[in-house]
Amino acid sequence: MITTIPFSEQQSEQWLLERTYHAQLRDGRELSVPDFTRAMKQLTDVDVPLSSQSWKSKLPERLPAKKSTNVYIPISTWMEISPEEACTRYQAGSPVLLYGEHRWEHLKGASETWRPNRNVYTLIYGNAKVMPEVVSGVEYAVCSLDPKRGRAANASWRAWFSSDVATLLNGSTHRNMLFLRPCMQFPYTTYYTAIAADGQVHEYSDRAKVIQGFALLASQEAHDRSDLHRIFPQFCYYHEVKCPSGIYHIEFFGPRMDEQGYNVQKG
């Protein structure tokens, strides 16, 4: 997709509420929105062992921990920057996003895992068309470097690119990646709540505490005419985003997690 129109505030708000991610490059092109969005929604936390932190770093050391939870960044628009600017911004405490593409293809004659032949395929799937085997493709990799919120990457990045921040920012791997900064960023606050069976909302300060509180909530019986059923508590994790047209909630886990961002009225 080729575009020469700079991202506007109105466009950015619309894309944010639609949960799509856009990135404009310095030459005027835009990254493939479906591929970039899919990669961004696959972000998970990354371990940061103490040994990987430079002794020159002024950032506080973080204890290594096993993390595998999804990370959601409510920034819909990004802009390409130079590697030098990315390094400067990161050292100043600003988030930076790294993007790379890995092209792959199966080697001819390489050993393959077992798969059903055409006759067995017909027995299993009926007359459904046999899909040709994919012999090549492109994997889209993203890595978020945020001094305040930690580091995250998707599976493609972990498989094909470095995980060491110093290596990523020292200039040795710039040829294979793009550096992006947030563009049209709207202020947001993260909320963790547990909704009891009676509808009461309990708010917690972080993810670990809301999980503990949610485990203590019990279900309760409810009567609807002749129907007897149980109401269970709900866990809800969302961002409250302040946009020019109002305040919106973007749920990542909860009753409305499959919906677009929705407007809320603040008392």
C-alpha positions as CSV (number, residue, x, y, z in Angstrom):
1,M,0.0,0.0,0.0
2,I,1.5,3.4,-1.1
3,T,0.4,6.5,0.7
4,T,1.8,10.0,0.9
5,I,-0.9,11.3,3.3
6,P,0.5,11.8,6.9
7,F,-1.4,10.1,9.7
8,S,-4.0,12.4,11.2
9,E,-5.4,12.5,14.7
10,Q,-8.8,11.5,13.5
11,Q,-7.5,8.6,11.5
12,S,-5.3,7.5,14.4
13,E,-8.3,7.5,16.8
14,Q,-10.4,5.4,14.4
15,W,-7.6,2.9,13.8
16,L,-7.0,2.6,17.6
17,L,-10.7,1.9,18.3
18,E,-10.7,-0.6,15.4
19,R,-7.6,-2.3,17.0
20,T,-5.5,-2.0,13.9
21,Y,-1.9,-0.9,13.7
22,H,-0.4,1.3,11.0
23,A,3.3,2.1,10.4
24,Q,4.4,4.8,7.9
25,L,7.9,4.5,6.5
26,R,10.3,7.4,5.6
27,D,9.9,6.8,1.9
28,G,6.1,7.3,2.1
29,R,5.1,3.6,2.0
30,E,3.0,2.0,4.7
31,L,3.5,-1.5,6.1
32,S,0.9,-4.1,5.4
33,V,-1.8,-3.3,7.9
34,P,-3.1,-6.9,8.3
35,D,0.4,-8.4,8.7
36,F,1.6,-5.7,11.0
37,T,-1.6,-5.8,13.1
38,R,-1.4,-9.6,13.4
39,A,2.3,-9.4,14.5
40,M,1.5,-6.7,17.1
41,K,-1.3,-8.9,18.6
42,Q,1.1,-11.8,19.1
43,L,3.4,-9.9,21.4
44,T,4.3,-11.6,24.7
45,D,6.5,-10.7,27.6
46,V,10.2,-11.4,27.4
47,D,12.5,-12.5,30.2
48,V,15.3,-10.0,31.0
49,P,18.2,-11.8,32.7
50,L,20.5,-9.6,34.8
51,S,23.5,-10.7,32.9
52,S,22.2,-9.1,29.7
53,Q,22.1,-5.6,31.2
54,S,25.0,-3.4,30.5
55,W,27.0,-2.1,33.5
56,K,26.6,1.4,31.9
57,S,22.8,1.2,32.0
58,K,21.1,3.6,34.4
59,L,17.9,1.6,34.3
60,P,17.1,-0.4,37.5
61,E,17.9,-4.0,37.3
62,R,15.0,-6.4,36.9
63,L,14.9,-9.9,38.3
64,P,14.5,-12.6,35.7
65,A,11.0,-14.1,35.7
66,K,9.1,-16.5,33.5
67,K,6.6,-14.6,31.5
68,S,4.3,-15.8,28.7
69,T,1.3,-13.4,28.9
70,N,0.1,-11.4,26.0
71,V,1.1,-7.7,25.8
72,Y,-1.3,-5.2,24.2
73,I,0.0,-1.8,23.2
74,P,-2.8,0.7,22.5
75,I,-0.8,2.7,20.0
76,S,-2.3,2.4,16.5
77,T,0.2,4.5,14.5
78,W,4.0,4.3,14.3
79,M,6.6,6.2,12.2
80,E,9.9,5.0,11.0
81,I,13.0,6.6,12.5
82,S,16.8,6.1,12.1
83,P,18.7,3.6,14.2
84,E,20.5,6.5,15.9
85,E,17.3,8.2,16.9
86,A,15.9,5.0,18.2
87,C,18.9,4.5,20.4
88,T,18.7,8.1,21.7
89,R,15.0,7.8,22.4
90,Y,15.3,4.5,24.2
91,Q,18.1,5.8,26.4
92,A,15.9,8.8,27.2
93,G,13.2,6.4,28.4
94,S,10.9,6.5,25.4
95,P,9.4,3.3,23.8
96,V,10.8,2.0,20.5
97,L,9.3,-0.7,18.2
98,L,11.5,-2.9,16.1
99,Y,10.1,-4.6,13.0
100,G,11.6,-7.3,10.7
101,E,10.6,-9.7,8.0
102,H,12.1,-13.2,7.7
103,R,11.6,-15.0,4.3
104,W,11.8,-18.8,4.4
105,E,11.5,-21.8,2.1
106,H,11.7,-25.5,2.5
107,L,14.9,-27.0,1.2
108,K,14.4,-29.6,-1.6
109,G,15.0,-33.1,-0.3
110,A,14.8,-32.1,3.3
111,S,13.1,-34.6,5.7
112,E,9.4,-34.0,6.1
113,T,7.0,-35.0,8.8
114,W,4.3,-37.6,8.0
115,R,1.2,-36.4,6.3
116,P,-1.7,-38.4,4.7
117,N,-1.6,-39.2,1.0
118,R,-4.4,-38.2,-1.4
119,N,-6.5,-41.4,-0.7
120,V,-6.2,-41.1,3.1
121,Y,-6.9,-37.4,2.9
122,T,-10.2,-38.2,1.1
123,L,-11.1,-40.7,3.8
124,I,-10.5,-38.1,6.5
125,Y,-11.8,-35.0,4.9
126,G,-14.2,-36.2,2.2
127,N,-14.3,-34.3,-1.0
128,A,-12.7,-31.2,0.4
129,K,-10.0,-29.8,-1.9
130,V,-6.5,-30.8,-1.0
131,M,-4.6,-27.6,-0.2
132,P,-1.2,-27.4,-1.8
133,E,1.7,-27.5,0.7
134,V,3.2,-24.1,1.4
135,V,6.9,-24.2,0.4
136,S,7.8,-20.6,1.2
137,G,6.6,-17.6,3.0
138,V,7.3,-14.5,5.1
139,E,7.2,-14.2,8.9
140,Y,6.6,-10.8,10.4
141,A,8.5,-10.1,13.6
142,V,8.1,-7.3,16.1
143,C,9.9,-6.4,19.3
144,S,8.8,-3.7,21.7
145,L,11.5,-1.9,23.8
146,D,10.0,0.1,26.6
147,P,12.1,1.1,29.5
148,K,9.0,1.8,31.7
149,R,6.8,-1.2,30.7
150,G,9.4,-3.8,29.9
151,R,10.2,-5.7,26.7
152,A,8.0,-7.8,24.5
153,A,8.3,-9.7,21.3
154,N,6.3,-12.2,19.1
155,A,7.3,-15.8,18.4
156,S,8.8,-14.8,15.0
157,W,11.1,-12.3,16.5
158,R,12.3,-14.8,19.1
159,A,13.0,-17.3,16.5
160,W,14.9,-15.2,14.0
161,F,16.2,-12.0,15.6
162,S,18.4,-11.1,18.6
163,S,16.9,-10.7,22.0
164,D,19.7,-8.6,23.5
165,V,18.9,-4.9,23.6
166,A,22.6,-3.8,23.4
167,T,23.0,-5.9,20.2
168,L,19.8,-4.5,18.7
169,L,20.8,-0.8,19.3
170,N,24.6,-0.9,18.6
171,G,24.4,-1.0,14.9
172,S,25.3,-4.6,14.1
173,T,21.9,-5.8,12.9
174,H,20.3,-2.6,11.4
175,R,20.2,-4.0,7.9
176,N,17.5,-6.5,8.6
177,M,15.1,-4.4,10.7
178,L,13.1,-1.2,10.9
179,F,13.0,1.2,13.9
180,L,9.7,2.8,14.7
181,R,8.5,5.4,17.2
182,P,4.9,6.0,18.5
183,C,2.9,8.5,16.4
184,M,-0.4,10.1,17.5
185,Q,-0.1,8.5,20.9
186,F,-3.1,9.0,23.2
187,P,-2.8,8.9,27.0
188,Y,-4.1,5.7,28.6
189,T,-4.4,4.0,32.0
190,T,-4.5,0.2,32.5
191,Y,-7.2,-1.2,34.8
192,Y,-7.5,-4.7,36.3
193,T,-11.0,-5.5,37.7
194,A,-12.9,-8.6,38.9
195,I,-16.7,-8.5,38.5
196,A,-18.4,-10.5,41.2
197,A,-21.5,-12.7,40.6
198,D,-23.7,-10.0,42.1
199,G,-22.3,-7.4,39.7
200,Q,-20.0,-5.6,42.2
201,V,-16.7,-4.5,40.6
202,H,-13.4,-4.9,42.4
203,E,-10.5,-2.9,41.1
204,Y,-6.8,-4.0,41.6
205,S,-3.5,-2.4,41.1
206,D,-1.8,-5.0,38.9
207,R,-2.4,-8.3,37.1
208,A,-1.1,-10.6,39.9
209,K,-3.4,-9.1,42.5
210,V,-6.5,-9.2,40.3
211,I,-5.8,-12.9,39.6
212,Q,-5.6,-13.6,43.3
213,G,-8.8,-11.6,44.1
214,F,-10.6,-13.3,41.2
215,A,-9.8,-16.7,42.6
216,L,-11.6,-15.8,45.9
217,L,-14.9,-14.8,44.2
218,A,-17.6,-17.5,44.3
219,S,-20.4,-18.1,41.8
220,Q,-24.0,-17.9,42.9
221,E,-27.3,-19.5,41.9
222,A,-29.8,-17.4,40.0
223,H,-33.5,-18.1,39.2
224,D,-35.0,-17.0,35.9
225,R,-38.7,-18.1,35.9
226,S,-38.4,-21.9,36.0
227,D,-34.7,-21.9,35.0
228,L,-32.0,-22.4,37.6
229,H,-28.5,-21.5,36.6
230,R,-25.3,-20.2,38.0
231,I,-23.6,-16.8,37.6
232,F,-19.9,-16.8,37.6
233,P,-17.5,-13.9,38.4
234,Q,-15.6,-12.3,35.5
235,F,-12.1,-11.1,35.1
236,C,-11.6,-7.9,33.1
237,Y,-8.4,-6.2,31.9
238,Y,-8.7,-3.0,29.8
239,H,-7.1,0.2,28.8
240,E,-8.9,3.5,29.4
241,V,-7.8,5.8,26.5
242,K,-8.3,9.6,26.4
243,C,-9.1,10.5,22.8
244,P,-10.1,13.9,21.3
245,S,-13.7,12.7,20.9
246,G,-14.0,11.2,24.4
247,I,-12.8,8.5,26.8
248,Y,-12.8,5.0,25.5
249,H,-12.3,1.5,26.9
250,I,-10.4,-1.1,25.0
251,E,-10.9,-4.5,26.6
252,F,-8.3,-7.2,26.2
253,F,-9.9,-9.7,28.5
254,G,-13.5,-9.5,29.7
255,P,-17.1,-9.4,28.5
256,R,-16.4,-7.0,25.6
257,M,-12.9,-8.2,24.6
258,D,-14.0,-9.1,21.1
259,E,-15.5,-5.7,20.4
260,Q,-14.0,-2.4,19.2
261,G,-13.1,0.3,21.7
262,Y,-16.3,1.8,23.1
263,N,-17.1,5.2,24.5
264,V,-17.7,5.6,28.3
265,Q,-19.3,8.4,30.3
266,K,-17.2,9.5,33.2
267,G,-19.1,10.9,36.2
